[in-house]
Each structure stands twice: as C-alpha cells, then as structure tokens.
Amino acid sequence: MINDALHRLLLDNLTTAILLLNAELRLEYMNPAAEMLLAVSGQRSHGQFISELFTESPEALAALRQAVEQAHPFNKREAVLTALTGQTITVDYAVTPILSRGETLLLLEVLPRDRLLRITKEEAQLSKQETTKLLVRGLAHEIKNPLGGIRGAAQLLARELPEESLKDYTNVIIEEADRLRNLVDRMLGSNKLPNLAMANIHEVLERVSSLVEAESQGGITLVRDYDPSIPDVRIDREQMIQAVLNIVRNAMQALSSNHDLRLGRITLRTRTLRQFTIGHTRHRLVTKVEIIDNGPGIPPELQDTIFYPMVSGRPDGTGLGLAITQNIISQHQGLIECESHPGHTVFSIFLPLEQGVSPS
C-alpha cells in the first residue's frame, strides 16, 4: 500500500512544479521543481501568501479565490509570472481544488513554457545553421574552382606580357582572386577541431577586455560582473577569445555609430545555471557568459538572421563575425542566444560545465 512517505518522494522527484495552497492561498508545500522555477526555498516560504512567491494579475488572484469558494478547477495557458527575482516566466498551469479534512486546498501544477519555446527556437536555429552551412559549402566549391583557374591564367599571362608595366593589370586580377578566396574561406569557417583544455573563463574575458581597452584607448566603460565561484571549463582558449571578441567588437561599433563612445557601456557577466538543456541534452551545470551593451540595438528584421554569414546591420560589415562565433560555440557543444531592443542588447553564451544527459 502506498504510504505518505512514498507520496512525498514521488512529488519531490517530479520535473513538474507542484504547489499546494490552503484556503487562504498560503503555501502549504512546494516540490523542488517549483523551488527551482520560482527561485525560492519551500521551507522558508511555507505559510507565505501566493503573491509573496510570484505575481501575475489581479484577475488571476480572483480566479484562485473563486476556485476555492466554488471548488471549480481550471487551466490557464501562457500565463506570465513575475518571480521575486524580477524574472518573468511564461507558464501553463492547472488548478485543482482538493477537499482535505473539511478544508479546500488548491493544487497548482505549473509547466514552464520558456524552456520549451527556447528549445524549439534553438532547434530551428540549429537547423537553419546546418542548411546555411550546406549552401555556403556548395557555393564555395563553385566559386573557388573558377577562381583558381582565373588566378592561374593571370599568372601565365603575366609571363607572356612584353612590358613590365602591363603586369599591374594581371596583379590586380591575382590579388582580387585571392581576396575572394579568403572571403569564401572565412564564410566556411575553420574545420579545425577545438583544442580543448581546462581554463578559467574569466581569464578569457580579461584577455578580451585588455584588447578592447587598447583598441578604444580607454574611451569605453567596461563593467565586469563575475561569479568567482565558477569552476574551470573545458574550452579552446584561443577560439573562445575570438568568439567573445567578435561580439564585443560588434558592440563597440554599434556604440560608436549611435553616440559618443564615452557614453557607451559594455558589461561582461558570468553566472552558473543548473539543469539547463542545450539541444537534446540536459546539463546539470552550465556557465553563462553575457555580453551586454547599451547601444541602439539590433534592428528587429535582422534579429532572426544575425548568425547567418553575410548578414550585417552595418553598411561596411562583412556579417562573418557572429557566424564564426556561433560555429565556435557549437563546436564546444554550447549555445549562443541574443535579445535586443534599443538601449539594451544581450548576447548569452552557454557552455557545459558538467557532462550532460539525454532527457528520457
């Protein structure tokens, strides 16, 4: 026969967030999944009114009170909750009244949608990335073959020219063929596998900071917001410096195009996240690196395509920096995301700190 201890054990091991409220809408119980979702302690929150755990809307609070009074269950889709941390969470939740010892309790089953929406977006992004890679590789093959022929013909022609001054024209052909070949090679990205070794992510960020400060001659404000407890991560140090530097340089260029560079601010922030999914793999622990700037933001029409090769918001941009960055992060089994609006752009890099497990 199932006993209370087993009931508690089952609830504690559910991945669905469960909250139990009494008739006064005060917390009686929450499982670890709910603690993680709301970033609160169940033990410390016991007895607190629901609005002290998270806020939604006055209408939602009235609906919970009505569920208690009328013992009427209901579901709500894509509700936006604001946690005590200020973070907004999109969830679906089901409310079920339960009669226990003459009192009506409310069982809340909360399913976070942010993670599912993010995974769906990530999968679409990775799929587009693979499609783009195939397209670029096919195009590169078709471009590089005739380029080699053009370059070779120009070299042969240069040998036959009667006057040395005429070689200026063949040199132009050779130089332009080389420039196009180099551009195609950059579009393809490096085929070299990362040389992985344990390294401190803050050493990478400090190296990027020193390069940026030298380039801007101290004309930009760099803010460091590090979590010193983050352990070493397995990365290719040089590749990771390049990946972060590409993002920071983009931020610098955006800031300089918008206003006086001295008013610009770039923040480098590190944090750890638990139970984070990248692709189809759930990692117990990941490091999150954020590059935040207060520039004009990325135009909305470019936000879904900024990681594609040759897509740039600047007239003189090649659109290769972010494509290269995404390729480097992907080779590290990581993930890069971007959120942007005027005055606030955030690039987030997620790198596994521990071996992940495939969700069952």
N, C-alpha and C positions, 0 to 999 in steps of 0.2 A: 504494500500500500504506500502511495506517495505521501511523504511527510512534509512538514513546513520547511525543514532544512533543505530538502531537495527542491522545493518550490523556489526558495531564496537563491539556491545555487543556479537554477535554470535562468531566473531573471537576471542574475549578476553576469551571466555569460552570454546573454543576448546581445547582438550587434544593434538591435533596435533600441532607441532611447525610450525608457519607460518612467513615467512619473505617476505617483498616486497622491491625490489631493483629498482632503477631508471636505465636509460640507461648507466650511468657511473658506475654501480654496487655499488652504495652507498645506505645505508639503508634509506628507507622511513618509514617503520613500522615493528615492530615485536610484536607478541602477548605474553602474559605471559608464555605460554608453551615454546616458543622459548627462552625467558629470562632465564627460569629455566634450560633448556637444555644446553645453552651456558654459563650460569653463568655471564650474563651481564645485564645492565639496558637498556631497549629500549629507554628511554628518553635521557640518556646520550650518547647512541650510534648513535642517529639519525644523518645521514649525513656521517657516517664513511664508508670507503671503506670496502668491504666484507672481505678482508684479515686482517683487523683490528679486526674482530669479531671472525674469525676462519681461519685456513689454511688447505688446502687439498693437491693439487698438481698443478703445472703449467698447466698441461693438463686440469684439471677441470676448472681453471680460463679461459682458452682459449675457452672451451665449453660454458661457460656462455656468453662470449662476442659474440660468434657465434650465440647463441640463440637470443641475442638482434638484431644482424645485419640481421639475416635471419628469425626472428620470428618463430623459429623452437623449439617446445617443446621436452623434452627428460627426461628419467628416469635413475637413477643410483642406483645400488644395492650394499649394504655392503661397502659403502664409509667410509673411516676412516678420521674423522675430528679431528684437534687438537685445543682445546679451548685456550683462553688466559691464563687460569689457568695451562696449560700444560697437562690437562687431555685429553686422546684420547677417541673419541666417535664413535662407529660403527653405521651408519645410512643408511636408504634408503631415497632417496629424488626425488621429481618430480619438474621439472622446466617448468613453463607455461608462455610464453610471453603474455602480455596484452597490447592492444593499448588504451591509455587514453590521450585525448587532444593532439593528434598528437605525443605523445611520447610512446616509447615501454618500458613497465615496466616488471620486472620478478617476478613472484610469485613462491616462493620456499616452498614446503610442505615437512617437514622433519620428518621422523618416526624413532625414536631411536630403534636400534636393540639390544643394550646391555641389556636392561631391559628384552626383550622377551627371549633372549638367556639365561640370568641369571635365569629367571623363569623356563624355560624349563629344565635347568641343575638342578635347585633346586628341581623341581618335580621328576625328575629322581632319584636324591639323596635320597629324602624322601621315594620314592617307594622302592628303594633298601634297605633303612634302615628298613622299615617295613618287607620286605621279610627276611632280616637277623635276625630281632627280632624273627619272627615266627620259623625260622630254629634253632636259638640258644635255644629258649624255648623248642622246641621239643626235641632237642639233650640233653638239660639239664635234662629233665624229664627222658630220657632213661639212662642217666649216674647216676643221683642221687639215683634212685631206687636200682640198684645193689650195689652202694657204701654203702648205708645204710645196706644192707644185709651183705656185706663183713665186715663192721665195727662191726656189732652185733655179727657175727660169731667169729671174732677175740677176742671180749670181753669174749664170752662164753668159747672159747678155753683157754684163759688166766687163767680162774678159775680152769680148769682141769689139768693144767700143774703141774707135780710133783716137778719141780725145779724152783726157783725164777729167775734164770739166763735166763731161756728159754723165759721168758716174754718179754725180749728185742726184740725178733722177732715179737711177737704179737703187741708190742708197735709201731714198725715200720709200720706194716700194718694199725693200727689205725691212726697214725699221717699222713701217706700218703693219706688215705681215707679222712681225714679232710682237708688236703691241696687241694685235688682235688675238694671237695665240696665247699670250699671257692673260688677256681678259677672259678667254674661254677656260683656261686652267683655273683661274680664280673662281669662275662660276661653278666649276665642277667641285671645287673644294679639295682638301687633302685626302688622299686614300691611305695615308699613314695612320696606323692604329695608335691610339694614345699610349704613351709610356707611363703606365700607372705606378704611383708610389705614394706612400702616406705623406701628407703635407698639411700644414696649417692653413686654413682658408683665409685667415686674417693676414698671413704673410703675402698671399696673392693680392689681396685688396690694398695692402700697404704699398706694394710694388706699383700697382695701378695708380694709387694716389700720388706717389712721387713723380711718376711720368706726367700725370695731368697737371700737377702743380708747376712742373718745369715748363710744360707747353703753354699754360695760361699765365706764366710768370706771376703766380700768386694772385691773379685777378679774379678768381672764383672762390666761393666759400665751399669747402669740403667738410661735411659733417660725418663723423664716424659714430655709429651706434652699434657696438659689437656685443655679442654674448660671449664672454671669455671662457665659459664652460664648454663650448663646442669642442668635441674631440677632433683629432686629425681625420681627414677624409682622403680616400684613395682617388687621386687625380693625376693628370699630366699637368704639372705646374705651369709650364710654358704655354700650353694650349689654353689653360684656364685664364691665365693673364691676358692672352689675346682675346678670349671671349668676352671678358668683363671690360677690357679696354675699348673694344668696339662699341659697347653700349654707352660707356661713359663719354667717349668722344662724340657720339651722336647727341648726347645730352648737352655737351659743351657747344656744339654747333647750333643746336636749337636755341639755347640760351643767348648766344651771341647774335642770332638773327632777330631775336624778339626785343631785346633791350640791352642796356649797359650790362656787360658781363659781370661787373662787380655786384650787381643786384641778384645774380644767379646763385642758386644753391643746389648742390648735389649731395645727397645723403647715401652713405653705404651702411646698410643694416644687415645684421646676421641674427638668425634665430634657429631653434630646432623645433620640429614638428613630429608628433607621434602618430603612428597608424595612418600613414599617408600613402595614397595609391598613385603610382606612376604607370601608365599603360594598364596592363592586366596584373601588375604585381603590387602587393601591399607591403610597404616597408615599415618596420617597427619604429625607425628613427631616420629622419632626413634633416639635412641642413638647408635652410632657406636664406638665400642672399638676395637682398633687394637693392636696386639702384633707383633712387627717387630724385626727380628734378622738378623745379617749379617753373619750367618753360611753358611755351604756348600749347603744348600737347600735340598729339598726332591727329591729323585730320580723320574724321570718322570713316571716310571712304577708303582709307588706307589701313585701318586697324586690323582687318581680317587678312591682309596680304603682305604685311611688313616683313615677314620672314621669307618671302619669295625673292629669288635672285632678280636683280634689275628693277626692284620696286623701291622708290625713294621719294621722300617728301621735299627734297631739295633739288633745284634745277641742275646743280653741279654734282649731285650724288650718283654713285655707281649702283647703290642698292645691294651691295655684296656683303657689307659688314655684318648685318643681322643674320643673313643666310649662313655665313660662315660660323657665327656664334651658335646658331641653332644646331648646325651639324656637329660642332664640338661637344655641346651639351648632350646631344643624342648619343654620341659615341661613349659618353660617360654614364649611359643609362639614366640620364636625368631628364629634366623638363624645364622649359622656359615659357613664361607667360607674360602678357603685357596688359595693363589697364591704363587708360589715358583720358584725361579731359583737361581743358585749359587751366594751367597753373599747377597741374599735378599729373606726372607720368611715372608709373612704377613698372620696372622690369623685374620679375621674380624668377630666380634660378633655384631649382630644387635638385639636390644631389643626395643620393642614398648614403647613409652613414652605416647602415647595417644591411645584411643580406635580406632581401625581401622574400615573401612567399606568395605564391599564386592563390588568389581567393578561390575557395571551393564553391 
